[in-house]
Amino acid sequence: MAFKTTIVGREALQRRLDELVPEASKAAAVAKLEVAREAANRIASRAPIGATGVLKDSIIGARQADMPGAKAIGSNQSKDPDAAGVYADFTWKFVEHGTAPHKITGRGGKNLVFTAKDGTRVSTPSVNHPGSRAQPFVFYTWKAYRKAAKAKIARAISKAVKAASGK
């Protein structure tokens, strides 16, 4: 006996799955959020602490719907109403990829004002930033976890389908 398959879009597939097993979407949504939170914990544990630890503390896993206007790390907005992702302070990309040497100038023609390492206040029109080396921690961590994450979501859907079919 041969099976015939047809590839359909994500929305059509989701509608069909909801018709057959409505609990599967709910189980997948819960699993997606768990995966996002676990990924955020793993990424945060590998984040460079730096001077203040602000970046590490800003990394969270959340539903896209709960983070209006925020962009998840490494992805675009999804049409999936149950989409979840890892969110962090915008500086993650500068740490992950590094920066080239560049000049920093004050906004609107004003001087930059900051405290130097020795504690003195400095006011200057510009400074030459030496750049920073890349400290990858996001994508390596996700790559190591991706297979387990997909399996966790698939198991949640399979469990819901089995429960609905009485097995």
Secondary structure, DSSP 8 states (H G I E B T S, - for coil): ---------HHHHHHHHHHH-HHHHHHHHHHHHHHHHHHHHHHHHHS--TTT-HHHHH-EEEEGGGSTT---TT----S-TT-EEEE--TTHHHHHH-B--EEEE-GGG--EEEE-TTS-EEEESEEEE--B-----SHHHHHHHHHHHHHHHHHHHHHHHHHHHT-
